[in-house]
Amino acid sequence: MDINNRETITQILDECHTIAVVGLSSDARRPSNGVAGYMKRAGYRVIAVNPNETEIFGNKSYASLADVPDKVDLVDIFRRSDEAGHAVDEAIAIGAKGVWLQEGVIDHAAAQRAQQAGLLVVMDRCWLKEHMRR
């Protein structure tokens, strides 16, 4: 399946209801906070993954994806491009259905690893913008 095709984006938006947001910040001025807040308001379950936070949106923040005790459908990555590969590898390891590298986050090698592992992949797109386009 191709990265960023409309079918992949639609499948993720329709089927991935529990979303771990890697790099989610409690700072309301940060894009990760705005996008994740929108996800919650749209009815998705948001799990914060950030070792520098203890709680976001009234829920526990986890240091890594491996620490999340629940099944994660989608890993949404708000990290610098050079740090995204680690989150993708963790997403593969926990059996996530897909990875979404946010707008400006580009790691072709990591995206290829995710695809080869059978994950749905979106890269360099904003989850919120894509959800609003529906």
GITARA-V163308 format. One record per helix or strand of 3 or more residues. SS is the DSSP state (A for helix, B for strand). FROM is the first residue (numbers start at 1). TO is the last residue. If there is no record, write none. Layout:
BEGIN
ss=SS from=FROM to=TO
ss=SS from=FROM to=TO
END
This chain:
BEGIN
ss=A from=6 to=15
ss=B from=18 to=22
ss=A from=31 to=41
ss=B from=45 to=49
ss=B from=59 to=62
ss=A from=65 to=67
ss=B from=74 to=77
ss=A from=81 to=94
ss=B from=98 to=101
ss=A from=108 to=116
ss=B from=120 to=123
ss=A from=127 to=132
END
